[in-house]
Amino acid sequence: MVKPPLRTLYGRRRGKPLRLGRRAALDSLLPALQVNPADHGAGALDPRVLFQATAGGVRGVWLEIGFGAGEHLAAMARAYPDIGFIGCEPFINGVARLLVEIEQGGLDNIRIVVDDAGLLLDCLTAGSIGRSFLLFPDPWPKRRHNKRRFVGARNITAMARVLTDGALWRMATDHRDYCRWMLDHMTTAADFDWLARRPGDWRLRPEDWPPTRYEGKGIAAGRPPVFLSFKRRPRKQP
Ligand SMILES: C[S@@+](CC[C@H](N)C(=O)[O-])C[C@H]1O[C@@H](n2cnc3c(N)ncnc32)[C@H](O)[C@@H]1O
């Protein structure tokens, strides 16, 4: 079998030294909540097994890529206690902030990958994720860096494999060129339909879509965000 090329993570894993409370949350909570893609074979991880300890069980698993400080992830986990959430974020300072939220909110339906989300996509079973979020991903504005963008042929194919038929993939950006790039890639992808019918559908954040820090930063800097929702097409029957 030909092995796929290795994945490269671009961006920071660490920032300023952590405050004591965040360090303590990292030490006490992360070991039980962390999922390490390297522990699982390609396409072998059924994400539901990660939520066996969640009260009442979960009716599905949703995924957030690059959750930053985790505001959206924590708000969604609070709003949907019967869904299991996996958040991927390689920046440990963001992970620590989310852990404080998890502790304070008593949330038991979040698991965390402290690494490239692509590694998780590669090890999940097919059709195992009911919804996915990619909010304000790093825009890599220089043309020679564009290929570092999360949205690209490899990750679109990987996401289509893990999403259930009809699943939503929500994306947001405040970067014009990345918006065009997202639309170019996603509207030509065989497995997705863009759900927008009128401008309000992409200019306005839907009510069940909590805001994030980077949305606020974009608005404050005069860069209005766009909110893009794509639906995974049903798989063709063999
Ligand atoms: C601009 S920030 C946006 C954070 C957050 N989504 C928000 O809206 O506030 C992009 C985040 O994506 C994370 N990131 C970058 N590459 C990633 C990857 N391959 N997998 C998962 N997260 C990634 C970065 O560490 C960073 O926290």
The ligand as an SDF file (V2000), in Angstrom:
LIG
                    3D

 27 29  0  0  0  0  0  0  0  0999 V2000
   -7.0220   32.4430   13.6830 C   0  0  0  0  0  0  0  0  0  0  0  0
   -7.1960   31.2470   14.9210 S   0  0  0  0  0  0  0  0  0  0  0  0
   -8.9550   31.1210   15.1090 C   0  0  0  0  0  0  0  0  0  0  0  0
   -9.3630   30.5300   16.4310 C   0  0  0  0  0  0  0  0  0  0  0  0
  -10.8720   30.3460   16.6650 C   0  0  0  0  0  0  0  0  0  0  0  0
  -11.4430   29.4090   15.7350 N   0  0  0  0  0  0  0  0  0  0  0  0
  -11.6260   31.6440   16.6170 C   0  0  0  0  0  0  0  0  0  0  0  0
  -12.4370   31.8270   15.6930 O   0  0  0  0  0  0  0  0  0  0  0  0
  -11.4060   32.4940   17.5110 O   0  0  0  0  0  0  0  0  0  0  0  0
   -6.8380   29.7240   14.0490 C   0  0  0  0  0  0  0  0  0  0  0  0
   -6.5680   28.5620   14.9790 C   0  0  0  0  0  0  0  0  0  0  0  0
   -6.3940   27.3690   14.2290 O   0  0  0  0  0  0  0  0  0  0  0  0
   -5.3770   26.5920   14.8510 C   0  0  0  0  0  0  0  0  0  0  0  0
   -4.8390   25.6860   13.8320 N   0  0  0  0  0  0  0  0  0  0  0  0
   -3.9670   25.9950   12.8480 C   0  0  0  0  0  0  0  0  0  0  0  0
   -3.7140   24.9130   12.0940 N   0  0  0  0  0  0  0  0  0  0  0  0
   -4.4520   23.8900   12.6050 C   0  0  0  0  0  0  0  0  0  0  0  0
   -4.6170   22.5220   12.2730 C   0  0  0  0  0  0  0  0  0  0  0  0
   -3.9640   21.9780   11.2470 N   0  0  0  0  0  0  0  0  0  0  0  0
   -5.4350   21.7640   13.0280 N   0  0  0  0  0  0  0  0  0  0  0  0
   -6.0980   22.3040   14.0880 C   0  0  0  0  0  0  0  0  0  0  0  0
   -5.9770   23.6080   14.4440 N   0  0  0  0  0  0  0  0  0  0  0  0
   -5.1700   24.3870   13.7250 C   0  0  0  0  0  0  0  0  0  0  0  0
   -4.3870   27.6320   15.3480 C   0  0  0  0  0  0  0  0  0  0  0  0
   -3.5600   27.1390   16.3730 O   0  0  0  0  0  0  0  0  0  0  0  0
   -5.3140   28.7400   15.8120 C   0  0  0  0  0  0  0  0  0  0  0  0
   -5.6600   28.6150   17.1670 O   0  0  0  0  0  0  0  0  0  0  0  0
  1  2  1  0
  2  3  1  0
  2 10  1  0
  3  4  1  0
  4  5  1  0
  5  6  1  0
  5  7  1  0
  7  8  2  0
  7  9  1  0
 10 11  1  0
 11 12  1  0
 11 26  1  0
 12 13  1  0
 13 14  1  0
 13 24  1  0
 14 15  1  0
 14 23  1  0
 15 16  2  0
 16 17  1  0
 17 18  1  0
 17 23  2  0
 18 19  1  0
 18 20  2  0
 20 21  1  0
 21 22  2  0
 22 23  1  0
 24 25  1  0
 24 26  1  0
 26 27  1  0
M  CHG  2   2   1   9  -1
M  END
$$$$
